[in-house]
Amino acid sequence: MGISSLFPFKKSSPRNPQKPNPDASYLIASILVVYPEVAKVSYDPSDELLQLSFAIDGNLPEDSYQTFAAQSIESIRTYHALSGFSDARLELSLEVVAGVSFLQIRRDMATLTRGELNIIASIVNDIFADNLIVENDERDDEEISAMQEEKLDQIFGRLRQNKISDCLVGIRENEKVIVYVR
């Protein structure tokens, strides 16, 4: 009796995990590099929404959140009207975990643009500058930042034509950006 008959398990072949769409991974990483105020980016293909999370030190008072939400919604809706987008999905929420408030903005990939990301980042910085948790402002090199911004525009265009099929998450850890499939 051979060893294979004692252990009738199927022999496993080397794993060949499917790699995520490189444009999608690059988009998430680029958002974290260009916008250091963004703590986490995630994408869920089931609803085609990209979620941006901003970390604010402390328990955010309800009135501060309402101010942020009202200003964000008004600014984003105005930007959409000027850009010709009428059915953009926009969801805002607040979650507090261990004394850190996470502002979350969920946007559909079909209408999200770099211009809108600039508006969102500006509003977050204006309202929460003193309490915003930013690991390291990686925008020190203007040339690299400009290249990343240009790439963002190109990637947004490509991803509108090619749907993202993976659940992706991008985070910062020890001054590095990590993107993984969830």
Order of alpha helices (4+ residues) and beta strands (2+ residues): alpha-alpha-beta-beta-alpha-beta-beta-alpha-alpha-beta-beta
